[in-house]
Amino acid sequence: MTALLPAAGPFIIAFWIILAIICSRRPQTKGFVYTLTIFAAVTTAMYYPQYFLTVGGYDLSKLITPLIQIIMFGMGTAMSIRDFYGVIKMPMGVFTGVVCHYTIMPFVGWALAHLFKFPPEIAAGVVLIGTVPCGMASNVISYLAKANLALSVTLTAVSTMLAPFVTPFLMRWLAGSYIDISVTAMMWDICKIVIVPVAAGLVFNHFLTGKLKWLDNIMPKISMSAIAFIIVIITAKGRESLLDVGMLLILSSLIHNLSGYTLGYWLCRLIRMKEQDCRTIAIEVGMQNGGLATAIAKNMGKIATIGLAPAVFGPMMNITGSLLASWWHRHPPKDIEEEKAVPLETERL
């Protein structure tokens, strides 16, 4: 599209910025400001990629892995050892959530890669975004949707810790026909990118949380800025591939994301789980850790191809997640309403 409308760039960028400013003035739409800002940044990278590839001869893509590690450290500071107690308190919910997450998204990704007949490395990226663990954004969406926040946080923690073992094997199995996958190399990469920074964040949270309030306050902003910067670098590097398969990749990501919500929710309903837990697992299944997928693609030396699907999926899931949370927030689970009603009835007696 940019090849056909070379002069439209500044106007499209201005449109996203103005829309973000308008949304920031209304409480109901404030949640979309970050995503709209990313759209503006991505549009800028599509029209002016030369500014996001190198600076003074330094390849900006080298910053991706350390930035992801900073994001994972921030994730660790937002967690605690107590988050893992949910495995004991809610074993059925945690088991069901983890199984749904690591089956639905990988196989839907594999099916979409075949259906859309993407080039091999693009297809591998579609599978990759389906094999990574839950993203931290799912916890915020679960809170807004009046889902089971404790279960959400536990599922994110458990799926993240399982990633070094599960993700490489799923990639070897489902994407091995597209690219060469070294299971051991990917396991080590995930440990460096996820386990070490998250563990450091957990230690920080245990010993220093509340003592360095300036760092507690700034970490979420650093994480959001890092994610935006990473998406811009990927867009600039993968511009030509995006021009070839961009619309199909957007459609594929949308189907992938919505399939996660839908299948996760209805499979839980099928086994008669509580409505609140069904919503939680639906959100956890549909929302992925795009940052980890991006870092894996970078370490494989395929950021401009394998890294495209995670870059598209991230903003997409934020939009759909916000809309889903808004809908569910206005329609609270019946089990919550019943629990609230019990004390009232007791008081009357």
N, C-alpha and C positions, 0 to 999 in steps of 0.2 A: 504493500500500500504506500509506503514511503517513497518507493521508486516512482510511483505515478503522481504523487502530490509532494514534490520536494519543497515547495514554498509553504506548505501547511503546518510544518513543524512548530513554529513559535505560537501559532493560534491554538493548536491542540494542547500544547504544554500549558498555555495560559488558561485554557478551559478547565483542565484538571485542577490547577492551583486555585482558580476562582471558586470552583465547586467545593474544594476542600475548605476554603475560607467560609463559604456560606454554611456548610455542614457544621463547622466548628461553633457557630453561633446558636445552634439549636441542640438542646440536651438529647433529643431523640436520635440525632444523626451524628453526634460527636464520635461514635465508635467507627465511623467510616473515614475519618480524616486521615488516619495513618495509611490506609489502603489507597485512598485517592492521591496522597503524596507519593506513594510508590509508583502509581500509574504515571504521574508527571515525570518522575525520575526515569522510569523505563522508556517513556516516549522521548525524553531528552537523549538517552543512550542510543535509541534506534536512529535518531536523526543526526546525532553528533558523536558517533562511537569513538572517534579519534581522541577525545578528551578523557576517555575512561579506560584506555588500554595501557598506556605508559605515562609516567611523569618523570622527566629528566632522565629518560632511559631505563627507569625502574619499572618492571612488569607488575602492575597493580594486582594481578591475580595471585601473586605470592602472599598477599595479605589475607587471602580467604581463610586458610587453615587457622592462623592465629586468631582471627576475628571469631571464627566458629568456636574456638576453645574459650574465648572470653564469654561468648553467649552461653556456652555450657557451664562455665563457672557461675555465671549469673543464675542459671537454672538451679545449680546446686545450692546457692545461697538462699533460694526461695523454698528449698526442701529441708527436711530434717529426718532423723532416724525414725521419728514417730510415724512418718508417712508410710513406712514399710510394715507397721503394725497392722495395717488394714488387711494384709494377707491372712493374718490370724483371725481378725474380727469378721472379715467378709470373704471367706475362702471361695465360695461359689461364685460371687460376683467377680472377683479378681481372676479366677480360672477361666470363666466364660469370656470375660473381656479380653484377656490376653490371647486366648485361642481364636476368638473372632477377629481380632486385630491382625494376627499373623497368618490368617488364612484368607479372609475376605479380600483385603487390599492387595496382597501379592498376586492372587489368582485373577482378580479383576484387572489389575495392571497387565498381566500376561495376556489376557484375552483381548484387551484394548490394543496392545502392541501388535497382535496378529490381525485384528479386525481392520485397523487403520493402515496397516502395511507401511509403517514408518521405516526409514533407513535404519540399519542395525544398531548404530550407537544411540540414535534418538529413542528407538524401541527399548534399549537397555535402560535408558533413563526413566521411561514410563514404568518399567518393572521395578527399578530402584526406589522410586518414591513410594511404591506400595510395600516395600520390604522393611522400611525403617520404622523406628518406634513412634509412639504418640508424641505430639508436640506440646510444649508448655501452654500454647494458646488455648488448647482444649480445656485447661483448668478454668481459665477466665470465662470461656463460653459456657461451661457447665454451671458456673456460679450464676451467670446471667440468666440461664435457662431454668433455674431452680431445680437442677439435677442434683445428684448425690456427689457433692464436692469432695468428700473424704475418699470415696471410691475412685473419683476421677484422678486425684493426686496420686493415689496408690497405684493405679494402672499406669500412669505416666512414669512413675518411678520404676516399677517392675519391668515394664516393656523396655525402658532405657537400659537397665542393667542386663537384660537378656540380649540386647542388640548385637554385641560382639560375637555371640554364638549363633543366633538365628539368622540375622541379615546376610552374612556371607554364604551360608548354605542355601538359603532361598535364592540368592542371586545366581549361584553356581547352577542350581537346578532349573530355574525359570529363564535366566538370561544367558546361560552358557552357550546357547546356539547363536547369539548375537555377537558376543565379545569373549575374549579370554578372561576368566575370573580366577584369581588366586585366593583361595579361602583363607589361608594363613596370613597373607599380606593384608587382606581386608580386615581380618580380625584384629590385627595389630594396629591398623589405622584407626579403627573404631575405638579401641582402647585408649589410644593417644588423644583422639578428638573428643571422646565422651567420658569414659570412665575416670581418667585422671583429673580432668577439670571439674567434673561433677563431685568427685570425692573431695577435692580441695574446697569446693563450695560448701559441701556438707560440714567439713571441719570448721570452716570460717563461720558458718551459721551456728554451730554448736558452741564455739568459744567466744566469738566476737560480735554476733548479731546484736544490734542495739547500741553497741559501744562506738561504732563508726557510722553514725546515722547518715552522714553525707554520702558514704559509699552505698549504703542501703538504698538511698533515694536515687542515686545516679545510675545504678546498675541497670534498671529497666530501660532507661533512656539510651544508655550505651548499647544495649542489646538491640533495641529497635533501630537505632541508627546503623549498627553493623549489618543487620539483615538487609536494610534498604541499600546500603553500599554494595553488598555482595550481589544482590539482584541486578544492580546497575552494571557491575563488571561482567557478569555472566551474559547479560543482554548485549552489551557492546561486543564481547568476544563471539557470541553466537548469532550475531545479526543476520548473516547470510542464511544460516539454517532456519532461523525464525521466519524470514521472508518466504522461504520455501514451504514450511509446514506449520507456520504460526497459527492459522485459524483452526486447522485440524488438531493441533496440540492443545489449544484452548478448549475445544469441544471435548477432546479426550480427557483432559484434566477435570472438566466439569462433570462428566459422566462418572469418572473414577471417584471423585469426591462425594457426589450424591449417592452413588451406589454404596459407599461406606456407611453413610448415615442410614440409608433405607434398609439394607441387609442387616446391619448391626442392630437396629431397632426391632425389626420384625422377627429376627431369629430369637431375640430375648423374649419377645412377647409370646413366641411359640412355645417356649419352655416355662411360661407363666412367671416370669420375674416381675418384681414391682415396677410400676410405671416410671418412677424416679430413676431406678437402676437401668431400665431400658433406654431412657434418654441419655444417661451418662455414657453407656457403652456405645451407643450410636455416635455420639460426639467423639469419643476416644478412637473409634474405628475410622471415622471419616477424616480426622485431622492428623496430619503427619509431621514429622520433624524434618522439614525441608532443608534446614541448615546442615544437618548431618548428611543428608543425601548429596548436598552441594559439595561438602568437604570430601566425601568419598570420591565424587566425580573428579574433583581437583587432584586428589592424590593418584588417581588413575591416569591423569594427564588428558582428560577428556571433558574439560569444563565447558567447552563451546558446543558440545553435542549431548553427552550424557547429562550434563548439568542443566539443560534447558527445561526438561519436564519439572524438576523441583522448583525452578525459578518461576514457572507459570503456575504451578499448583499452589504455592504459598499464598499469593494475593487472592487467588480464587477461593481457597478454603476460608480465608478471613471474611470475605464478602458473604459467602453462603452460611458460614458459622454465625455471623452477626445476625443475619436474617432469621435463621432457625432459632437462635437464642431469643430474639425479639418476639417471635410467634409463641414459643413455649412459655416465655415469661408472662405473656398475657393469658395463657391457659395453664395454670398450675396443675401438677399431677393430683389426681383424686386422692391418692394415699396420703399426701401432705394435708389436704383439706380435711380428711377424715381424722387425722391425728390431732389437728387443731380443734376439731369439734368435740372430741372426747372430754377434755377438761371443762369445757363450757357446760356440757350436759351434766357432768359430775357436780359442778358448782350449783346448778339449779336443784339437784336432788338434795 
